[in-house]
Amino acid sequence: MNARIRDFFRTRQGWIFAVADYSHPRGLRSLLRYVPDPDGERQAGGRRYRKLDFDDAFGFLRRERPDWALDLHTVPESEVARIYQPSLGLNAVASRDERVARIASILERGGVPRGQMGITGSMLVGLNGPTSDIDFVVYGPEWWHARDILSWAKRDGRIDDLDEETWRKIYRKRKPEIGFEEFILHEKRKGNRGMVDGTYFDLLFTRDWSQISSSPQPSGRPAGEGRIEARVANAEFAFDSPAIYRLDHPQVKEIFCYSHTYAGQALPGETIEAKGVMEETAEGLRLVVGTTREARGEWIRSLSLLES
């Protein structure tokens, strides 16, 4: 079964999961997001749902299906009743939400093919509410093009930039290990956030099918905490999940970052400082950032940006 990050699926029990990997050798690797609940605050298809946070989702599965609660939630394909794909859901969502339609129109007029766009999150599965953010997807290399278009649209007023209150809300939610001013310095140049009619949206990267390998990323063995300075050699997948930075460093070959806070944190050629957990792989050492939900004691910062 083909599935990639930003896709969702519903099981026969009515549980709704977000796909969290590109490779699924023993079932769909995912995270449980919504479960049916008569008292739930969200509703779709005549059924009420409750949204689960990370810890609650693992607790729920450990009670109900402990065999699915591995490093991620791993769901047998035979249990999947429906797949929700962002690219296939976009037109339906845009037809009933003018804000989504406007983002899609701006990107399409700028040259991004409609088929390379999508909508994910609560809007994709019909469980969004009046205060829901917009999670807009662009696939593969077109994502970088879309980000440039978004920058132009902000300059001419078609899209609004984030205000101070929204930035501080994001900072409080992320709880990063860097100060607010440093956080803002990194975030503003990423160019992957905006506002439309007062609603916050993210421009999310997902690999095009041509960029997805049939074999999973090589696993590693924990080798203790590590803190490094290194030059970024390649950041093609710096906005992916995990964000990947290839390094020019004598021992550490790459960083895998599972924290959205530090995705897109550095550009090729920049010198970074990073702290996380080392892993030994067949190809050399890897530094993993975001080994816990809030990445406590872990970070990536661009020293080149801070010194400029």
N, C-alpha and C positions, 0 to 999 in steps of 0.2 A: 504494500500500500504506500503510495507516494504521499508524503506529508513533510512540511518544512515549518520552521519557526514562523510565528504569526498566524498559522492555521489553528482552528479550533475543531473539536469533535465532541459528539454526544454519544454516551454509551447506552446500552439497552436499559440501564437503571435510570436514565435521565440525567446522569452526572455530566457536566460540561468541563472539558479539559482544554488547556492551551498547549499546543505542541511546542516543545522546548529543545528540539534537536533536529539535525538533518539526517541522522542515521538511526535506523530502528531495527537492529538485528533480532531482538527478542520481544517485540511489541512496541507500541508507540510511546516514545519517551516524551513526557509531558508533565504538566502541573494542573492539578484539580483546581478549578476556579469557582464553579457554581454547583449547588446541589438543590434538589427540590425541597421546599419547606413551606408548609401552609402559612407560616407567619413571616415568610421572606419579604424583603423590601422591594424586590424586582419581579417583573411578570412578563411572560412571553407564552404565546400559544395557549392561553387560559390556565397556565400553571405558574405558581409563585416559586421564586428561587432565593436562596441566600448566598451571598458572596463570601468566599473563604479566603483568609489571608494565608501566608505561607505555612505557618506553624499549625493553624487549624486544619488546613488541607492534609498535612501529613498525619495529624492525629486522627482525622476522620478515616483515612484509608487504612491506617494501622488497626483501627477497630473493625472496619467493614471488609476490607480486602488487603490484609497484610502482605499477601504475595505480590501485590502491585506496588508497594511502598519500598522502593529500592533507593539508589542515590537520587533518582528522579522517580516520578510515577510512571510505571511501565505497564501499559494496557494491551492485552492481546487483541489482535486485529478482529478476532471473532466477536469481541464484545462491542465493537464500534457500530453504532446505528447510523451515524451521519457525520460527514466531514464538512466543515465550513471553510471555504477558501476565500481569502481576502479579495483576490482578483475577480472571483465570480460574484461576490457579494456587493461589490462597489456600486454597480448601477442601481440595484434595488434600494440601497441606503441613500444614494444621491437623489433618487426620485422623490424621496420624502423628507430630505434634509437639505435645505438650500446652502447651508454652510459647507457641507461635504461636496455638494455640486460645484460650489465656487472654487474650492481648492483644486478639484479635479480639472475644472475648466481652465484655470490659470496655468496649471502644469501642461495640459494638453496643447494649449495655444503656444506654449513655450517650446513644444517639440517632444514632450515625453509621451510615448504611445499609451493609449488608454489601457491596453492589455498589460502594461508594466506597472500599473497602479493597483491599489487595493485598500480595503478598510478592515481593521481588525478590532480586537477588544470587545467591549459590551455592545457596540453598534453592530458588529458582524453577526452576533447571535441574538440580537433583538432584545437585549436586557439593559439597554442604556436608559438613563433617567435624565431629567432636565438639567442636572449639573454635571453630566458626564463629559469628560474630555474626548477629543477626537484623536484616534490613533490611525494615522494615514500611512500606508505602506507604499514604497516604491522598490522595485526589484532590480538587483544587479547594478551594473555600471550606470544605468539611468538614474539611480539615486543621487549621484554626484551632480548630474545635470539638473535634477529637480531642486537640489539645494541651492544651486546658482539662481534658478528661476525664482525661488522663494526670496532670495536676497534682493533681486530686482523688484519683486512685487512689494516688498517692504519699503523700498526707497520711493516708489511712486504711489504708495498709499493703498494699494489693493489688498494688502495684508498688513495687519498691525504687528508691531514688535511687543514683547512682553513688558508689562509695567513693573515698577519696583515691588509692588505688593505680591505679584505673581512669582517673581524671582525669589522673594523671601519665603513664600509658601513652598516652592520647590526645594529650597535649601533646607527648610525645617523637615520636610518629608524625607529627604535623602540622608540627612544627618552625616555629612561627609567629614573626613578627618582633616580637612583644610578650611581655612577661614572664609567668611562670606565674600570678601573682596577678591580673594584668589579664585574662589569658585566662579564668581561672575566673570572674571577675566578669561577663564577657560571656556565657560559656557557660551558667552556671547559670540565668540568667533566660530563656534561649531555650526551655527546657522540652521539648526534642525528643529527649531521651535517657532511658533507664531501664534497669533490670535486672530480669530475671525468672528465678528459680531460678539465680541467679549468672551468667546470660548477658546480655551487653550488647546493647541494641537501639537502633536509630535510628528515629525517626518521620520518614519522608521525604515531601516534597511533590512532587506531579506535577500538572500542569494538567489540569483537566477538559476534555473535548473541546470544550465550548462556549467555553473560554478560549484555544483554539489558533487562530491566524490561518493562513489558507491561504498567505500570503506570508511569506518568511523575514524575520528582523530585518535592517534595513539595515546593510550592511557599512560599515566605516570605514577611513580611511587613517591609519597611524601618524603622530603629530605630536610625538613626544618624551615624555620623562618628565614627570609632573605631580604636584603635591602641593597639595591644596585643603582648605579648611574650608567646609562648606556645611550648610544645613538640609535634612533629609530631608522631602520633601513627600508621598511615597507609597512604601509598602513592601509592597504587595500581593504582589509576587513575590520578597520578600527571602529566601525559603527555596527558591526554584526553582534550576535549573541552566541558565544562569548565574543567580545572584541579581541582581535588578535593584532599584536604588534610584533613584527620580525625585527630582530635587534642586531646591531653590530657590537658584539661584546665577546670577550675571550671565552667565557664559560656559558653564559645564559643566551640561548638562541631565540627565545620568544617569550612574550607575555600573553597569557590567556586571562582576560578580565571578565568576570561574571557580574560586575556591578555596573548598572546603567550610568551611574555618576561619572565613571572614568572612561566611557566609550568616547571615541573621537578626541581624546585628551591631548594628543600630540600629532604633529605632522612629520612626514619623512624628512630626515636630515636634522631633526631637533634632538637635543639631549634631554633625557628625562631622568627623574628620580622615581623609583617605584619600590614599594614594600609589600610583601605578601608571603606566600608559602612556596618554597622551592619544590619542584618535582623532578625526579630523574626519569627521562624517557630514553628510548632507543636512539634518538637523534641528539641527545644532550640535555642540558638543564633547561627547565621551563619555570618561569615565575608565575604563580597564580594569584590574582588579586580578586577579592570578592569571595573568599572561602566561607564567609558567613553572610547572613541576610543584609546586614548593615555595614559589612566590610570594616569592622572595628579594627583599628590599628593597621589598616592597609590603605594604600593610595597610589595614584600615579599623578605626577605633576610635571609640566614641561618647564624645565629650567631655562630653556631658550626663550620661552614666552615671558617668564617672570623677569628675566634679565634684559629684555628688549626695551 
